[in-house]
Amino acid sequence: DGGITQSPKYLFRKEGQNVTLSCEQNLNHDAMYWYRQDPGQGLRLIYYSQIVNDFQKGDIAEGYSVSREKKESFPLTVTSAQKNPTAFYLCASSMDRGPGEQYFGPGTRLTVT
Amino acid sequence: GENVEQHPSTLSVQEGDSAVIKCTYSDSASNYFPWYKQELGKRPQLIIDIRSNVGEKKDQRIAVTLNKTAKHFSLHITETQPEDSAVYFCAAISYNFNKFYFGSGTKLNVKP
């Protein structure tokens, strides 16, 4: 199960606070992704990055921000502007931006009250 | 935006029977169709994938079929085993246009 890690596993925050979720990979993958998983729904893409210092918005980027300063790291910040932040967040990486397996991290469950 | 519809949402089969999960997509630019298995409390893992230039792919007990004209693809699991019990997600991806869409998942329960 090694290769891509997320921390922490569970995160609790008060409404109005920004929170940053960590995602690290040692697979030497170029591409990294952030998804949100809600009960009864499929994974929805928040942001993705194909290369260092570059990233693009997914379908539900509002209220989120990312950075890709290092190949290994792709942190996601959930800002206070995100209307419904409580969810399960999955990070993934793939060798390049072409068709191929995305390797998922174990996920972070964020609860905002 | 693009939605991938996945059916059924739950599926219960007897051990040894076959299971079929179906997905439809609307974006004709989608050219890569992976299937992921997510066991309870674990991360999704790729089990099989198919590209748009192929109609069928098989890997032991698992097969995927793709009908580009009808825009649907299916996962077939034969001789199901209790360890096949999990949630299965399909996805339709267009790397050319950077579109990544996942189905809502099918919870498969294989009864021993």
Interface residues (C-beta under 8 A of the other chain):
Chain A: D1 Y33 Y35 G40 Q41 G42 L43 R44 L45 Y48 Q56 G58 D59 L90 R97 G98 P99 E101 Q102 F104 G105 P106 G107
Chain B: G1 V4 Q6 S9 N31 Y32 P34 Y36 K42 R43 P44 Q45 L46 D49 R51 F89 A91 I93 Y95 N98 F100 Y101 F102 G103 S104 G105
